[in-house]
Amino acid sequence: MKRLLLFSCVALALVSSGCLFHRKNAKPKETPKIATDVEQGFRQRWLDKRVAELTAQGVAPAQAQQQAAAEFAQHFAYLNAADRK
């Protein structure tokens, strides 16, 4: 009787703990492509917004694009340094 009770307790503990052979990774795998995609998306959104602001002020679209790119390079130089590697 004691063996049956012990066996039942062990079986219950194993079943209630979930799958024994599958473990989730503690940290997801990160790839450099994710960071690059995020930086490029940020750059594009920032440039689009700044070009829109400049054109609203009366600057020609081509000149606004150049000015926005220059301002981005000045404000976010650390992103441009990563591109040069």
C-alpha positions in Angstrom: 0.0 0.0 0.0 2.8 2.4 0.9 4.5 1.6 -2.5 1.3 2.4 -4.4 0.9 5.7 -2.5 4.6 6.6 -3.2 4.3 5.6 -6.8 1.1 7.7 -7.2 2.7 10.8 -5.6 5.8 10.5 -7.9 3.5 10.0 -11.0 1.4 12.9 -10.0 4.4 15.2 -9.6 5.8 14.2 -13.0 2.5 14.7 -14.8 1.8 18.0 -13.2 5.2 19.5 -13.9 4.6 19.6 -17.7 6.6 18.0 -20.5 9.9 16.7 -19.2 11.8 16.7 -22.5 10.9 20.2 -23.8 12.5 23.3 -22.3 12.1 26.8 -23.6 15.3 28.7 -24.3 16.0 31.2 -21.7 17.0 33.8 -24.2 15.8 34.1 -27.8 18.4 34.0 -30.5 19.2 37.5 -31.7 20.5 38.2 -35.2 22.2 41.3 -36.4 19.6 41.6 -39.1 17.0 42.6 -36.6 19.0 45.5 -35.3 19.8 46.6 -38.9 16.1 46.5 -39.9 15.1 48.5 -36.8 17.8 51.1 -37.5 16.9 51.4 -41.2 13.2 51.7 -40.3 14.0 54.4 -37.7 16.1 56.3 -40.3 13.5 56.2 -43.0 10.7 57.4 -40.6 12.9 60.2 -39.3 13.8 61.3 -42.8 10.2 61.2 -44.0 9.0 63.3 -41.1 11.8 65.8 -41.4 11.4 66.2 -45.2 7.7 66.8 -44.6 8.5 69.5 -42.0 11.0 71.2 -44.3 8.7 71.1 -47.4 5.9 72.6 -45.2 8.2 75.5 -44.5 8.7 76.1 -48.2 12.0 74.2 -48.9 12.2 72.4 -52.3 11.7 68.6 -52.0 15.1 67.7 -53.3 16.8 70.2 -51.0 14.7 69.1 -48.1 15.8 65.5 -48.7 19.5 66.5 -48.7 19.1 68.7 -45.6 17.2 66.0 -43.7 19.9 63.4 -44.6 22.6 65.8 -43.4 20.8 66.5 -40.1 20.3 62.8 -39.5 24.0 62.2 -40.0 24.8 65.0 -37.6 22.3 64.0 -34.9 22.8 60.2 -35.1 26.4 59.9 -35.9 26.7 56.6 -34.0 24.3 54.9 -36.5 26.4 56.2 -39.4 29.6 54.8 -37.8 28.1 51.3 -37.8 27.3 51.6 -41.5 30.9 52.3 -42.4 32.2 49.0 -40.8 
